[in-house]
Amino acid sequence: MYEGKRIVEQVERMMAPSLNQGQRELLRAVLVHCLDDEAIEADAKAKATNGAMLEAFLSAKRLEGCSERTIGYYTSVLTAFLGGVDKGLRGVTTEDVRGYLIAYGNRSGVCKVTVDNVRRVISSLFSWLEAEDYILKSPVRRIKKIRSPKSIKPVISDEEMVAMRDGCEVIRDLAIVDLLASTGMRVGELVRLDRDDIDFEGRQCVVRGKGDKERRVYFDARTKVHLSEYLDGRNDSNPALFVSLDARANRLEISGVELRLREMGQKLGLGRIHPHKFRRTMATRAIDKGMPIEQVQVLLGHSKIDTTLCYAMVEQENVRQSHRRYMG
């Protein structure tokens, strides 16, 4: 409170020549009130526990529009981190964070990409604590991005796509495969779709992506036919676009789509098939066929074009042909 008193006296001294007695008294009262409130808030933040700060951070993330799945991931990572360092957040040092990440990376089966994801979550927490004046400076500032070898992730070949379509035993699964392949939407966006979201005439639909941001995606004629056939065969009243196959007809969940595709890939001998592979395949083919990268970015709903470039890998044969064409 001594610092607050000094500020009040300094402001009074500087403003005295311009104010009468009544104005000086009013100014003093306002300053004391504001500084008291600030001192109370600072005191509350100084006494906040790890749990209280973590909960405040997660609440802020919810307000920003993060999905509950993301919130769950943040909670899991940060709870493990707090248990690992075993000290108050205000006392965490750069060496504490670095040591935790090294130990985490030494676990069996943990790749560098996973370790960097953990680093990003921890950094997000401390950056928020710094911005909200819980701490003076984030201890993660000096810890650089953990780089990992860049590998060309495989996409679904034309032959594999045909095999999957032929291998679908129910029309619902065929409609899912077609919709994922033609739109490149996220699986989380797929399961949130309702019947009314589909514009069959325009062959398009509006999806709600990360942070509840809406964007328009487009599907091909084959998808339109199979979606229509699937919906025409439904006799339930659930507004969801995709539902379970049992009598309850519950909205299909992300885990349900992932399991179905994984089982399909194993049954057909196609290896690991997952929803994200369709997204990467769509991006790769779009760019390979000449679609401007900026338009692919819009279709995928990426805020940064670098993310789109990471998703898409141009066919190497086309690179070879282009080199011969332009470079001789």
C-alpha positions, 0 to 999 in steps of 0.5 A: 500500500506504500507504493499506492500512497506514493503515487497519490501524493505524486499525482496530487503534487503535479496537478495542484497548480491546475486544480482548486481545493475541491477538485484536489480532494475529488482527485485524491478520493478517486485515486485512492479508490482505484488503487485500493481496487487494484491492490485487492485484485493483485492480492487475490491473484497472489493468493491464487492456487495452482488449481484456481489458476488452471481453472481460470485459464480453462474458462478463458479457453472456453470463452475463446471458443475451444471445443470440449475435446480441446479443453479435455486435452489441455486439462490432461496435459497441464494436470500431468505437468503440475504433478510432474514439477510438483510446485506452485506455478509462480515458482516454475522456472525455465529449467523445470519446464525443460526438464519435464519435457526431456523426461516426457520425451524419454518415455517409450513411444513418445515422438517429438511431435507429441512433446512439442504439442505438450510444450505448446499447451504449457506455453499457452498456460504461462503466456496467459498467466503473464498476460493476466498478471499472475506472473511477471514472465513466462518461463517457456519463452526461452524454450524453442519449438521442438523440431521433428523430421518432416516425412511425407504422410501417405494419402489415400490412392484412387485404388484404395478409395474405390476399394473402400466404396466397394467395401461399404456394407451399408449406405450410411458408411458410403455416404460418410466416405464420399462426404469426407473425400469430397469436402475434406471436412474434419470428423468433428464437423461431420458429426455435428451436421444436421439434415437441414444443413445440407443444400442438395441443390447447391451441393454444399453445406455449412460446417462449424469448425474450430472455435465455432467458426462457420464455413461453406464446403462443397460435395460432388454429385456422387456424394449427393446421390448417396447422401440422398439415398441414405436419408431417404432410407431413414425412419427416425426423427433425429435431426442429425445427419449421421446416426447409429445403426441401432434402433436408438438412432443416436447422433454418430460420435467422432469415436464411432466414425473413427472405429468404422473407418479403422475396421474398414481399413483392416478388413480391406487390407488398406492399413491405417485409415482414419478421417484425417487421412481423407482431409489430407488426401483432398488437400493434396489432390486439389493442389495437384489439380491446380486449385490455388492454395488460398482457395484450398485454405478456405475450404479446409478452414485454416487460419494460416496458409502454412497449415494448409501447406503442411497438409498437402503434398503434391504428387511427385510424378507431377513434380517430375513432369513439371521439371522436365517441361520447364527446366528441360 
